[in-house]
Amino acid sequence: MAKLKIEDLKKIKEKVHSQTALREGGQRAKVTVHMGTCGIASGAREVLNALMRVIEETGVSDVNVTTSGCMGLCSREPLVTVEMLGKEPIKYEKMDEMKMRQVFKRHVLEGEIQTPFVLAKGAEIVR
Amino acid sequence: MLELALHILDIVENSVRAGATLVRILIRENRAKDLFLMRITDNGSGMTPEERQRALDPFYTTKKVRRVGLGLPMLSEATERTGGRMTLRSKPGMGTVVTAEFGLSHIDRQPMGDIASSLIATIVGNPGSDFIYRHEVDGRTYLLDTRELKKALEDVPLNHPEVTGFLREHITEGLSDIGAAA
């Protein structure tokens, strides 16, 4: 039998409620990890893990993490899109755990685009 | 794919893209029969018999951004390497069942890998769908149902760091309790 029970989630719920009561507001950024077959095979899951870990470490609560499919540039995977509120999305290519941490800390938190890893600016057009 | 857990992440993505609201993931390890079974059942849009047959063709995809679709062909290939096989059952409007059978002790069977990370990635990335993960080892069972989690959490989202931390521990502990294979 697992020592952790679903009932323990009630404690988490109460804890989260007590924290979020203090700060309300919109999301500062949306970070998308592309998770097609190509992304998964080249390490997108580890990139997502690193992202979630650094969010946990920094205690940031206004960043929306999501995943999406392949966008046709399989050779540049893992791809990550960072969309700061009101700004054009930035696509980062060939990401790994360390690059993800750097992009989160410098771009998402401080607004400084990490140009060495950038693939493109803007959203993809799916035809 | 280096891990079976990555195949699961990949195949479940298909279900979600087919509009599934509920995806069941079953892992069954049977040491007596030397069988490792992975079954993903969804209530998505399903496939016509023609689409189902073409799904195993690496040069068939429903996507427009590229001309290859390797997810299912790679899984099928992985099962056959271990003396197993993959079967697809599907009906338009009903959903799809992907069953992959592996030789449990076969040297070419990929390791299970980091299933906790795969499940968390699936849950975080697809908040609109529910997932049931069931892992059986010789009759002992570990079960995770996001519908139950959502009920207990009420308005706290499943992708909250506190929750994903809990899930990681819950899954890791649960699988080690039932003696799941690596």
Interface residues (C-beta under 8 A of the other chain):
Chain A: M1 A2 K3 L4 I6 E7 D8 L9 K10 I12 K13 K15 V16 H17 V33 M35 G36 T37 C38 I40 A41 R45 E46 L48 N49 M52 I55 E56 V65 T66 T67 S68 G69 C70 M71 G72 C74 V126 R127
Chain B: M1 L6 L9 D10 E13 R17 K63 K64 V65 R66 G69 L70 G71 M74 D114 S117 S118 I120 A121 V124 G125 N126 Y142 E148 L149 A152 L153 E154 V156 N159 H160 P161 E162 V163 T164 G165 F166 E169 H170 E173 G174 D177
